[in-house]
Amino acid sequence: MLYTPKEIRTLTPIRENLEKKSQLPDLRDIFLCHAWDDRKNSAKELHDLLEKNGVTVWFSEKDVLLGSPLLREIDKGLVKSRVRIVLVTPSFLKRIKGSGVADKELSALLARDLLIPILHETTFEDLREVSPLLGSRSGLSTDEDSLSDIADKLAELVTPETTE
């Protein structure tokens, strides 16, 4: 897998923190934050690509049972995930302007170090106009890589290295 120097700077501290957290039981590799409108298209596509790569993903579409309190389930998912990713799309940008679930979820995510924005069909400039804190973090973008390539990079990040 080929990483750009910027991606290496972004992912190295996350990899170091992963090694510390890997000893905790019952963890998912990745928490996937997304806009409600993306749950059946780009978010599901990224979820499926990650799982195809052997990554365990907390994804609200499969992890929040009918009748469960959504915010509490998100809270539990955050605790049980090693890395958090935010799929930033035009729909997500609209959602976080309000004070709904996406905005609350983003606030919780920004309080942690293990957060990677994944931009899809939008730019970091657009993101910084809505969330300067999230927009200031380095991340990955489908302007540079396909969702499949991004899933491969994330899978490599969370997969423990084997020593020979």
Backbone as JSON Lines, residues from 0, in Angstrom:
{"i":0,"aa":"M","n":[0.86,-1.17,0.0],"ca":[0.0,0.0,0.0],"c":[0.9,1.22,0.0]}
{"i":1,"aa":"L","n":[0.62,2.16,-0.87],"ca":[1.41,3.38,-0.99],"c":[0.71,4.53,-0.27]}
{"i":2,"aa":"Y","n":[1.41,5.13,0.69],"ca":[0.88,6.27,1.42],"c":[1.64,7.52,1.02]}
{"i":3,"aa":"T","n":[0.93,8.63,1.01],"ca":[1.59,9.91,0.77],"c":[2.25,10.33,2.08]}
{"i":4,"aa":"P","n":[3.25,11.23,2.04],"ca":[3.86,11.71,3.29],"c":[2.83,12.31,4.25]}
{"i":5,"aa":"K","n":[1.85,13.02,3.71],"ca":[0.8,13.61,4.55],"c":[0.0,12.51,5.25]}
{"i":6,"aa":"E","n":[-0.34,11.44,4.52],"ca":[-1.08,10.33,5.13],"c":[-0.25,9.65,6.2]}
{"i":7,"aa":"I","n":[1.04,9.52,5.98],"ca":[1.92,8.9,6.98],"c":[1.91,9.74,8.26]}
{"i":8,"aa":"R","n":[2.01,11.07,8.13],"ca":[1.97,11.96,9.3],"c":[0.63,11.83,10.02]}
{"i":9,"aa":"T","n":[-0.44,11.69,9.25],"ca":[-1.78,11.58,9.83],"c":[-1.96,10.26,10.57]}
{"i":10,"aa":"L","n":[-1.53,9.17,9.96],"ca":[-1.86,7.85,10.48],"c":[-0.88,7.3,11.51]}
{"i":11,"aa":"T","n":[0.35,7.79,11.56],"ca":[1.34,7.26,12.51],"c":[0.91,7.41,13.96]}
{"i":12,"aa":"P","n":[0.47,8.6,14.42],"ca":[0.03,8.68,15.82],"c":[-1.17,7.8,16.11]}
{"i":13,"aa":"I","n":[-2.04,7.63,15.13],"ca":[-3.21,6.76,15.33],"c":[-2.75,5.32,15.48]}
{"i":14,"aa":"R","n":[-1.79,4.9,14.65],"ca":[-1.27,3.54,14.75],"c":[-0.66,3.31,16.14]}
{"i":15,"aa":"E","n":[0.07,4.28,16.67],"ca":[0.68,4.16,18.0],"c":[-0.39,4.02,19.08]}
{"i":16,"aa":"N","n":[-1.47,4.81,18.98],"ca":[-2.56,4.7,19.95],"c":[-3.31,3.38,19.83]}
{"i":17,"aa":"L","n":[-3.41,2.86,18.62],"ca":[-4.05,1.55,18.41],"c":[-3.33,0.46,19.16]}
{"i":18,"aa":"E","n":[-2.02,0.51,19.13],"ca":[-1.24,-0.51,19.81],"c":[-1.54,-0.52,21.3]}
{"i":19,"aa":"K","n":[-1.74,0.66,21.89],"ca":[-2.07,0.75,23.31],"c":[-3.46,0.18,23.6]}
{"i":20,"aa":"K","n":[-4.44,0.49,22.73],"ca":[-5.82,0.06,22.95],"c":[-6.07,-1.39,22.59]}
{"i":21,"aa":"S","n":[-5.19,-2.01,21.83],"ca":[-5.46,-3.35,21.3],"c":[-5.59,-4.41,22.39]}
{"i":22,"aa":"Q","n":[-5.19,-4.1,23.6],"ca":[-5.28,-5.06,24.69],"c":[-6.67,-5.11,25.32]}
{"i":23,"aa":"L","n":[-7.52,-4.15,25.02],"ca":[-8.85,-4.11,25.62],"c":[-9.78,-5.12,24.94]}
{"i":24,"aa":"P","n":[-10.67,-5.78,25.73],"ca":[-11.56,-6.79,25.14],"c":[-12.75,-6.17,24.41]}
{"i":25,"aa":"D","n":[-13.36,-6.96,23.51],"ca":[-14.62,-6.63,22.86],"c":[-14.61,-5.32,22.08]}
{"i":26,"aa":"L","n":[-13.51,-5.07,21.38],"ca":[-13.42,-3.83,20.61],"c":[-13.76,-4.06,19.15]}
{"i":27,"aa":"R","n":[-14.34,-3.04,18.53],"ca":[-14.47,-3.0,17.08],"c":[-13.26,-2.25,16.56]}
{"i":28,"aa":"D","n":[-12.88,-2.54,15.36],"ca":[-11.75,-1.82,14.78],"c":[-12.1,-0.36,14.51]}
{"i":29,"aa":"I","n":[-13.3,-0.14,13.93],"ca":[-13.66,1.2,13.47],"c":[-15.1,1.54,13.83]}
{"i":30,"aa":"F","n":[-15.3,2.77,14.25],"ca":[-16.63,3.35,14.43],"c":[-16.87,4.22,13.21]}
{"i":31,"aa":"L","n":[-17.95,3.96,12.48],"ca":[-18.26,4.7,11.26],"c":[-19.37,5.71,11.52]}
{"i":32,"aa":"C","n":[-18.99,6.97,11.58],"ca":[-19.94,8.08,11.73],"c":[-20.35,8.54,10.33]}
{"i":33,"aa":"H","n":[-21.63,8.76,10.12],"ca":[-22.12,9.16,8.8],"c":[-23.45,9.88,8.94]}
{"i":34,"aa":"A","n":[-23.85,10.55,7.89],"ca":[-25.17,11.2,7.86],"c":[-26.24,10.15,7.61]}
{"i":35,"aa":"W","n":[-27.38,10.38,8.2],"ca":[-28.51,9.48,8.03],"c":[-28.81,9.25,6.55]}
{"i":36,"aa":"D","n":[-28.72,10.31,5.74],"ca":[-29.03,10.21,4.31],"c":[-28.06,9.3,3.56]}
{"i":37,"aa":"D","n":[-26.88,9.06,4.12],"ca":[-25.85,8.24,3.45],"c":[-25.89,6.77,3.86]}
{"i":38,"aa":"R","n":[-26.79,6.42,4.77],"ca":[-26.77,5.08,5.37],"c":[-26.98,3.94,4.37]}
{"i":39,"aa":"K","n":[-27.67,4.21,3.28],"ca":[-27.95,3.15,2.31],"c":[-27.07,3.22,1.07]}
{"i":40,"aa":"N","n":[-26.2,4.25,0.98],"ca":[-25.34,4.34,-0.2],"c":[-23.86,4.42,0.2]}
{"i":41,"aa":"S","n":[-23.28,5.59,0.27],"ca":[-21.83,5.68,0.48],"c":[-21.38,5.12,1.83]}
{"i":42,"aa":"A","n":[-22.16,5.32,2.89],"ca":[-21.77,4.77,4.19],"c":[-21.84,3.25,4.17]}
{"i":43,"aa":"K","n":[-22.89,2.71,3.57],"ca":[-22.99,1.24,3.47],"c":[-21.88,0.69,2.59]}
{"i":44,"aa":"E","n":[-21.57,1.39,1.49],"ca":[-20.49,0.93,0.62],"c":[-19.16,0.88,1.37]}
{"i":45,"aa":"L","n":[-18.86,1.94,2.12],"ca":[-17.61,1.96,2.89],"c":[-17.62,0.87,3.96]}
{"i":46,"aa":"H","n":[-18.74,0.72,4.66],"ca":[-18.88,-0.35,5.66],"c":[-18.6,-1.72,5.04]}
{"i":47,"aa":"D","n":[-19.24,-1.99,3.91],"ca":[-19.07,-3.3,3.26],"c":[-17.64,-3.52,2.79]}
{"i":48,"aa":"L","n":[-17.0,-2.48,2.26],"ca":[-15.6,-2.6,1.81],"c":[-14.68,-2.88,2.99]}
{"i":49,"aa":"L","n":[-14.93,-2.21,4.11],"ca":[-14.1,-2.45,5.3],"c":[-14.28,-3.88,5.8]}
{"i":50,"aa":"E","n":[-15.53,-4.33,5.9],"ca":[-15.77,-5.69,6.37],"c":[-15.18,-6.73,5.41]}
{"i":51,"aa":"K","n":[-15.22,-6.44,4.14],"ca":[-14.61,-7.35,3.15],"c":[-13.11,-7.49,3.4]}
{"i":52,"aa":"N","n":[-12.51,-6.44,3.96],"ca":[-11.08,-6.46,4.31],"c":[-10.82,-7.03,5.7]}
{"i":53,"aa":"G","n":[-11.86,-7.57,6.34],"ca":[-11.66,-8.18,7.65],"c":[-11.7,-7.21,8.81]}
{"i":54,"aa":"V","n":[-12.19,-6.0,8.58],"ca":[-12.27,-4.98,9.61],"c":[-13.62,-5.09,10.31]}
{"i":55,"aa":"T","n":[-13.63,-5.04,11.64],"ca":[-14.89,-5.02,12.36],"c":[-15.33,-3.57,12.5]}
{"i":56,"aa":"V","n":[-16.58,-3.3,12.13],"ca":[-17.07,-1.92,12.04],"c":[-18.32,-1.75,12.89]}
{"i":57,"aa":"W","n":[-18.33,-0.69,13.73],"ca":[-19.57,-0.3,14.38],"c":[-20.3,0.58,13.4]}
{"i":58,"aa":"F","n":[-21.49,0.15,13.0],"ca":[-22.28,0.84,11.98],"c":[-23.72,0.87,12.46]}
{"i":59,"aa":"S","n":[-24.27,2.04,12.63],"ca":[-25.59,2.18,13.24],"c":[-26.66,1.34,12.54]}
{"i":60,"aa":"E","n":[-26.54,1.17,11.24],"ca":[-27.54,0.41,10.49],"c":[-27.64,-1.04,10.95]}
{"i":61,"aa":"K","n":[-26.56,-1.58,11.49],"ca":[-26.63,-2.98,11.94],"c":[-26.49,-3.11,13.45]}
{"i":62,"aa":"D","n":[-25.97,-2.06,14.11],"ca":[-25.68,-2.18,15.54],"c":[-26.7,-1.54,16.47]}
{"i":63,"aa":"V","n":[-27.6,-0.74,15.94],"ca":[-28.64,-0.14,16.78],"c":[-29.93,-0.9,16.52]}
{"i":64,"aa":"L","n":[-30.35,-1.62,17.54],"ca":[-31.57,-2.43,17.41],"c":[-32.81,-1.55,17.47]}
{"i":65,"aa":"L","n":[-33.84,-1.99,16.8],"ca":[-35.11,-1.27,16.78],"c":[-35.58,-1.04,18.21]}
{"i":66,"aa":"G","n":[-35.94,0.18,18.53],"ca":[-36.42,0.51,19.87],"c":[-35.33,0.9,20.84]}
{"i":67,"aa":"S","n":[-34.07,0.76,20.46],"ca":[-32.96,1.14,21.34],"c":[-32.75,2.65,21.3]}
{"i":68,"aa":"P","n":[-32.29,3.23,22.41],"ca":[-32.0,4.68,22.4],"c":[-30.75,4.96,21.56]}
{"i":69,"aa":"L","n":[-30.93,5.68,20.46],"ca":[-29.86,5.9,19.49],"c":[-28.61,6.53,20.11]}
{"i":70,"aa":"L","n":[-28.78,7.61,20.85],"ca":[-27.6,8.29,21.41],"c":[-26.83,7.4,22.38]}
{"i":71,"aa":"R","n":[-27.54,6.61,23.17],"ca":[-26.85,5.71,24.11],"c":[-26.11,4.62,23.35]}
{"i":72,"aa":"E","n":[-26.69,4.09,22.29],"ca":[-26.03,3.07,21.5],"c":[-24.79,3.64,20.79]}
{"i":73,"aa":"I","n":[-24.88,4.87,20.31],"ca":[-23.72,5.53,19.72],"c":[-22.63,5.67,20.77]}
{"i":74,"aa":"D","n":[-23.0,6.09,21.96],"ca":[-22.05,6.25,23.06],"c":[-21.32,4.94,23.34]}
{"i":75,"aa":"K","n":[-22.05,3.85,23.41],"ca":[-21.44,2.54,23.63],"c":[-20.52,2.16,22.47]}
{"i":76,"aa":"G","n":[-20.97,2.45,21.24],"ca":[-20.15,2.15,20.07],"c":[-18.84,2.91,20.06]}
{"i":77,"aa":"L","n":[-18.87,4.16,20.51],"ca":[-17.64,4.95,20.58],"c":[-16.65,4.35,21.56]}
{"i":78,"aa":"V","n":[-17.15,3.9,22.7],"ca":[-16.29,3.3,23.72],"c":[-15.65,2.02,23.2]}
{"i":79,"aa":"K","n":[-16.41,1.26,22.43],"ca":[-15.94,-0.06,21.97],"c":[-15.24,-0.04,20.62]}
{"i":80,"aa":"S","n":[-14.77,1.13,20.18],"ca":[-14.11,1.22,18.88],"c":[-12.7,1.77,19.03]}
{"i":81,"aa":"R","n":[-11.8,1.18,18.29],"ca":[-10.4,1.59,18.37],"c":[-10.13,2.87,17.6]}
{"i":82,"aa":"V","n":[-10.74,3.03,16.44],"ca":[-10.55,4.2,15.59],"c":[-11.93,4.69,15.19]}
{"i":83,"aa":"R","n":[-12.06,6.0,15.1],"ca":[-13.32,6.58,14.65],"c":[-13.09,7.26,13.3]}
{"i":84,"aa":"I","n":[-13.99,7.0,12.37],"ca":[-13.92,7.7,11.08],"c":[-15.23,8.44,10.88]}
{"i":85,"aa":"V","n":[-15.14,9.57,10.22],"ca":[-16.32,10.35,9.88],"c":[-16.38,10.42,8.37]}
{"i":86,"aa":"L","n":[-17.44,9.89,7.8],"ca":[-17.66,9.97,6.37],"c":[-18.3,11.33,6.09]}
{"i":87,"aa":"V","n":[-17.5,12.25,5.57],"ca":[-17.96,13.62,5.32],"c":[-18.44,13.71,3.88]}
{"i":88,"aa":"T","n":[-19.73,13.93,3.74],"ca":[-20.38,14.06,2.44],"c":[-21.18,15.37,2.45]}
{"i":89,"aa":"P","n":[-21.71,15.78,1.31],"ca":[-22.59,16.96,1.34],"c":[-23.75,16.8,2.33]}
{"i":90,"aa":"S","n":[-24.3,15.6,2.44],"ca":[-25.39,15.34,3.4],"c":[-24.91,15.52,4.83]}
{"i":91,"aa":"F","n":[-23.72,15.04,5.12],"ca":[-23.17,15.17,6.47],"c":[-22.98,16.65,6.81]}
{"i":92,"aa":"L","n":[-22.45,17.42,5.87],"ca":[-22.23,18.85,6.11],"c":[-23.54,19.56,6.44]}
{"i":93,"aa":"K","n":[-24.62,19.17,5.75],"ca":[-25.94,19.76,6.05],"c":[-26.4,19.37,7.44]}
{"i":94,"aa":"R","n":[-26.21,18.1,7.79],"ca":[-26.68,17.59,9.08],"c":[-25.98,18.23,10.27]}
{"i":95,"aa":"I","n":[-24.68,18.47,10.17],"ca":[-23.97,19.0,11.35],"c":[-24.2,20.49,11.54]}
{"i":96,"aa":"K","n":[-24.82,21.15,10.58],"ca":[-25.17,22.56,10.78],"c":[-26.29,22.69,11.81]}
{"i":97,"aa":"G","n":[-27.07,21.66,11.97],"ca":[-28.17,21.67,12.93],"c":[-27.7,21.2,14.3]}
{"i":98,"aa":"S","n":[-28.63,20.89,15.14],"ca":[-28.26,20.4,16.47],"c":[-28.82,19.0,16.69]}
{"i":99,"aa":"G","n":[-28.79,18.21,15.64],"ca":[-29.33,16.85,15.72],"c":[-28.29,15.84,16.16]}
{"i":100,"aa":"V","n":[-28.55,14.59,15.86],"ca":[-27.69,13.49,16.27],"c":[-26.29,13.62,15.67]}
{"i":101,"aa":"A","n":[-26.21,13.97,14.38],"ca":[-24.9,14.08,13.74],"c":[-24.03,15.12,14.44]}
{"i":102,"aa":"D","n":[-24.62,16.24,14.83],"ca":[-23.88,17.28,15.52],"c":[-23.39,16.79,16.88]}
{"i":103,"aa":"K","n":[-24.23,16.09,17.62],"ca":[-23.84,15.56,18.93],"c":[-22.75,14.5,18.78]}
{"i":104,"aa":"E","n":[-22.9,13.64,17.8],"ca":[-21.93,12.59,17.54],"c":[-20.58,13.21,17.18]}
{"i":105,"aa":"L","n":[-20.59,14.22,16.34],"ca":[-19.35,14.89,15.95],"c":[-18.68,15.53,17.16]}
{"i":106,"aa":"S","n":[-19.44,16.14,18.05],"ca":[-18.87,16.73,19.25],"c":[-18.13,15.7,20.09]}
{"i":107,"aa":"A","n":[-18.72,14.53,20.24],"ca":[-18.06,13.46,20.99],"c":[-16.81,12.97,20.28]}
{"i":108,"aa":"L","n":[-16.87,12.86,18.97],"ca":[-15.73,12.39,18.2],"c":[-14.56,13.38,18.27]}
{"i":109,"aa":"L","n":[-14.85,14.66,18.22],"ca":[-13.79,15.67,18.23],"c":[-13.04,15.71,19.55]}
{"i":110,"aa":"A","n":[-13.64,15.17,20.6],"ca":[-12.98,15.15,21.9],"c":[-11.9,14.06,21.99]}
{"i":111,"aa":"R","n":[-11.8,13.21,21.0],"ca":[-10.85,12.09,21.01],"c":[-9.79,12.26,19.94]}
{"i":112,"aa":"D","n":[-8.66,11.6,20.13],"ca":[-7.56,11.7,19.18],"c":[-7.72,10.78,17.98]}
{"i":113,"aa":"L","n":[-8.37,9.67,18.14],"ca":[-8.41,8.65,17.1],"c":[-9.53,8.9,16.11]}
{"i":114,"aa":"L","n":[-9.44,10.02,15.39],"ca":[-10.5,10.43,14.48],"c":[-9.92,10.77,13.12]}
{"i":115,"aa":"I","n":[-10.49,10.14,12.09],"ca":[-10.03,10.37,10.72],"c":[-11.22,10.78,9.86]}
{"i":116,"aa":"P","n":[-11.19,12.0,9.3],"ca":[-12.25,12.36,8.35],"c":[-11.99,11.69,7.0]}
{"i":117,"aa":"I","n":[-13.05,11.15,6.41],"ca":[-13.01,10.56,5.07],"c":[-13.94,11.42,4.21]}
{"i":118,"aa":"L","n":[-13.37,12.18,3.3],"ca":[-14.18,13.08,2.48],"c":[-14.61,12.39,1.2]}
{"i":119,"aa":"H","n":[-15.92,12.51,0.91],"ca":[-16.5,11.89,-0.27],"c":[-17.45,12.9,-0.92]}
{"i":120,"aa":"E","n":[-17.14,13.27,-2.14],"ca":[-17.94,14.22,-2.91],"c":[-18.0,15.6,-2.27]}
{"i":121,"aa":"T","n":[-16.96,15.95,-1.51],"ca":[-16.83,17.28,-0.92],"c":[-15.35,17.56,-0.7]}
{"i":122,"aa":"T","n":[-15.03,18.73,-0.19],"ca":[-13.63,19.13,-0.01],"c":[-13.35,19.53,1.43]}
{"i":123,"aa":"F","n":[-12.06,19.61,1.76],"ca":[-11.68,20.07,3.09],"c":[-12.09,21.54,3.27]}
{"i":124,"aa":"E","n":[-12.07,22.32,2.21],"ca":[-12.49,23.72,2.31],"c":[-13.97,23.79,2.71]}
{"i":125,"aa":"D","n":[-14.81,22.97,2.07],"ca":[-16.23,22.92,2.43],"c":[-16.4,22.5,3.88]}
{"i":126,"aa":"L","n":[-15.62,21.52,4.31],"ca":[-15.71,21.03,5.68],"c":[-15.3,22.11,6.67]}
{"i":127,"aa":"R","n":[-14.21,22.82,6.4],"ca":[-13.75,23.86,7.32],"c":[-14.77,24.99,7.48]}
{"i":128,"aa":"E","n":[-15.61,25.22,6.47],"ca":[-16.65,26.24,6.59],"c":[-17.73,25.84,7.6]}
{"i":129,"aa":"V","n":[-17.92,24.55,7.8],"ca":[-18.96,24.05,8.7],"c":[-18.37,23.58,10.03]}
{"i":130,"aa":"S","n":[-17.19,22.97,9.99],"ca":[-16.53,22.47,11.2],"c":[-15.02,22.69,11.09]}
{"i":131,"aa":"P","n":[-14.55,23.85,11.53],"ca":[-13.11,24.11,11.47],"c":[-12.28,23.08,12.24]}
{"i":132,"aa":"L","n":[-12.81,22.57,13.35],"ca":[-12.06,21.58,14.13],"c":[-11.87,20.28,13.37]}
{"i":133,"aa":"L","n":[-12.93,19.77,12.77],"ca":[-12.8,18.55,11.99],"c":[-12.01,18.81,10.71]}
{"i":134,"aa":"G","n":[-12.24,19.96,10.09],"ca":[-11.54,20.31,8.86],"c":[-10.05,20.52,9.05]}
{"i":135,"aa":"S","n":[-9.62,20.75,10.29],"ca":[-8.19,20.95,10.54],"c":[-7.45,19.63,10.69]}
{"i":136,"aa":"R","n":[-8.18,18.53,10.8],"ca":[-7.55,17.21,10.92],"c":[-7.2,16.67,9.54]}
{"i":137,"aa":"S","n":[-6.08,16.02,9.46],"ca":[-5.71,15.35,8.2],"c":[-6.6,14.14,8.04]}
{"i":138,"aa":"G","n":[-6.89,13.81,6.8],"ca":[-7.73,12.66,6.54],"c":[-7.51,12.13,5.15]}
{"i":139,"aa":"L","n":[-8.47,11.38,4.68],"ca":[-8.42,10.77,3.36],"c":[-9.58,11.3,2.53]}
{"i":140,"aa":"S","n":[-9.4,11.32,1.2],"ca":[-10.42,11.88,0.34],"c":[-10.59,11.05,-0.92]}
{"i":141,"aa":"T","n":[-11.84,10.93,-1.35],"ca":[-12.1,10.22,-2.61],"c":[-11.72,11.07,-3.81]}
{"i":142,"aa":"D","n":[-11.28,12.3,-3.59],"ca":[-10.68,13.08,-4.68],"c":[-9.34,12.49,-5.08]}
{"i":143,"aa":"E","n":[-8.69,11.8,-4.12],"ca":[-7.36,11.23,-4.36],"c":[-7.38,9.71,-4.49]}
{"i":144,"aa":"D","n":[-8.28,9.06,-3.78],"ca":[-8.37,7.59,-3.78],"c":[-9.84,7.19,-3.89]}
{"i":145,"aa":"S","n":[-10.07,5.99,-4.41],"ca":[-11.44,5.47,-4.43],"c":[-11.84,5.04,-3.01]}
{"i":146,"aa":"L","n":[-13.13,4.85,-2.77],"ca":[-13.57,4.33,-1.47],"c":[-12.93,2.98,-1.2]}
{"i":147,"aa":"S","n":[-12.74,2.18,-2.23],"ca":[-12.1,0.88,-2.07],"c":[-10.65,1.04,-1.61]}
{"i":148,"aa":"D","n":[-9.92,1.96,-2.21],"ca":[-8.54,2.2,-1.79],"c":[-8.47,2.74,-0.36]}
{"i":149,"aa":"I","n":[-9.41,3.61,-0.02],"ca":[-9.46,4.14,1.35],"c":[-9.75,3.02,2.33]}
{"i":150,"aa":"A","n":[-10.68,2.13,1.99],"ca":[-10.97,0.98,2.86],"c":[-9.73,0.11,3.03]}
{"i":151,"aa":"D","n":[-8.97,-0.08,1.97],"ca":[-7.72,-0.85,2.05],"c":[-6.74,-0.18,3.01]}
{"i":152,"aa":"K","n":[-6.61,1.13,2.9],"ca":[-5.68,1.87,3.79],"c":[-6.12,1.78,5.24]}
{"i":153,"aa":"L","n":[-7.42,1.92,5.48],"ca":[-7.93,1.81,6.85],"c":[-7.76,0.4,7.39]}
{"i":154,"aa":"A","n":[-7.98,-0.6,6.55],"ca":[-7.8,-1.98,6.99],"c":[-6.35,-2.24,7.36]}
{"i":155,"aa":"E","n":[-5.43,-1.72,6.56],"ca":[-4.01,-1.9,6.87],"c":[-3.66,-1.2,8.17]}
{"i":156,"aa":"L","n":[-4.28,-0.05,8.43],"ca":[-4.02,0.71,9.65],"c":[-4.44,-0.06,10.9]}
{"i":157,"aa":"V","n":[-5.6,-0.69,10.86],"ca":[-6.13,-1.34,12.07],"c":[-5.75,-2.8,12.2]}
{"i":158,"aa":"T","n":[-5.13,-3.37,11.18],"ca":[-4.72,-4.77,11.23],"c":[-3.4,-4.88,11.96]}
{"i":159,"aa":"P","n":[-3.34,-5.69,13.0],"ca":[-2.08,-5.84,13.73],"c":[-0.99,-6.4,12.81]}
{"i":160,"aa":"E","n":[0.18,-5.81,12.94],"ca":[1.31,-6.3,12.15],"c":[1.79,-7.62,12.75]}
{"i":161,"aa":"T","n":[2.13,-8.54,11.87],"ca":[2.68,-9.81,12.33],"c":[4.19,-9.73,12.28]}
{"i":162,"aa":"T","n":[4.82,-10.26,13.3],"ca":[6.28,-10.26,13.34],"c":[6.75,-11.66,12.96]}
{"i":163,"aa":"E","n":[7.79,-11.68,12.17],"ca":[8.31,-12.98,11.73],"c":[9.64,-13.25,12.35]}
